[in-house]
């Protein structure tokens, strides 16, 4: 598809390079309309919003009596999860912070986590995945040419948080998922809870046995959410969440440092989103991030279009460093990497997966997700 043939939404910056997109007679895309529907159904106005927030806090504290923790929070060192840590301290909640060390943390991410939690006196549990086994799983996904190369990490995080909550008898997981920064996020290349897809790709392209890796079947996920009643609480949806104001607060109060891109606290994610996605799969994830900020009134469409003319990588030097690090860490030669980059992108239906089941049960899955979020 040539640039001239690309159709851009007249309201946000999502365009025809995105899967499952369509436009109305005014050129407005379906992602804008879905965002508006989510705002109408998932967000509350004052005073109901604050009433619901403080009711949730009271419930967490009440259920946390005679337990060590009221809630679980996932921490990556990024903006959203760091702000969650700040909030639980402000609310007087006793939280256990959970971090997945998959071998790709930047030094800055580690420092951000340490600075923040030390000042807030929040306990931290870090799960370190066996690198040899996880490396083999990630390499399998890279070789498979499926688009969503973050599935190995995202699946492990979901499983780890649910398993940790269950272990401590805690029903509430506070996460940084929110409409302001993530309300527009297309499903491209598979879902993180699809354990059948994960196992099939590993079987076809991997060589090692998974060790110390948190795996969770979709049935176990449903059991913990529906029977154990463990909930994901998108707590940022219960307040006015201003991204830039949050960054300034974290910088001034805790010495937190910014990364230069959403989820760039991980070197793998930075290389995946900044290079692999646009170069191999023709997808610039910034379009979804910027479109969400446009819809939430925190960025103008003109600013977003201008940003999209810039390289998604903070600098060419950093790109060269990350590429060299990526090849060395995975033991790829330049020739092997070039061969992988030329392979046809794959979709979940090319493998043994639950994709058809997800599509068939989409209304039910959405209800389960809403229940898990406590809405």
C-alpha positions, 0 to 999 in steps of 0.5 A: 500500500502506497502512502497516497493510498493510506486513508487517515481518520479525520478525527484521530490518526488511525489509518487504513494500515490498521487491521479491522478499521472502517470509516463512516461518511465523514471519514471518522474511524470505528476506533473513535466510536468504540472509544466514545462507547467505552467512555460512556460505559466504563467511566463515571462522572462526579460525584459518582466517580469519587464515591465508587473509588472510595467505596472500592478502597473501603472494600479492599481495606475491609477484605484485607483485615487479618491479611498482610496485603489489601491489593496486588500491583504490577510494577514495570518502572513505567509511568502508569504502574509507577503512579499506581504505586504512588496512589496506593500509598496515598490511599493508605492501602497495603500493597504487594508490588509484583515485578516480572524480570524477563531479562530485558529491563533497562537500567533506568527501569530498575532504578525507577522501581527501586527509588519509588518503592523504597520511598513508599515502603512498599514490599516487592516480589520479583519473579526472575524467569529462567533466561535460557528457557525464556530466550528460547520462547521469545526466539520461537515467537520471533521465528514464527513471524507472528506479529504480537511478539509481546505475548510471552511477556504479557502472558507471564505477567497476567499469570504471575499477578493472578497466581500471586493474588490467589496465593495471598488470598487477595482479590484485587489487582490494581493495574495501570490500564486506562482509557486515557492512554490505552483506550484505543488498542487494536488486537493485532497478532494474537491475545496474551491469554491464548495459552494454546497459541503460546504452546504451539509456537513454542512446540514448532520453533522452540528447543528448550523446556519452559522453566520457571515460566508462569503459564495459565490456561484460559480455563484457569484464568476464567476460574480465578476471575469467575470463581475466585472472584479476583478482579483487575481494577483500572483505578486510573479510570476513577480519576482525571488522569493527566499523563504529563502532569503525572510524569512531572509529579513522579519526577519531582517527588521520587526522582523518576526518569522518563524513557522517551516512549510508551513502554520503552522501559523494556529494551525488547519492547523499545526495539519491537515497537520502534523497529520490528513492528513498523519495518516488518509488520507495517504497523506504527503503534504510536498511532494508537497511543496518539489517537487515544490521547487525541480522544482524551483531549491530551494531544491535538491531531496536528501534534500527533501528525507531526510526531508521526513524521519523526522516527519512532526511535529516540535516536539512530545511535540508540537504535544501532545499540539496541539492534546489536544488543538484540542480535547478541542476546538472541545469538542471531547473525545479521543474515539470520535476522535479515531472513526473519525480517523477510518472512511473511507475517503470520496470524493466530489462525496459522497456528493452533490457537483459541482465536476462533473460540475468542471470536465466537465467544466475543460477547462472553469474553467482553463480559468476563473482562468487564467482570475482571475489571470490577465494572 
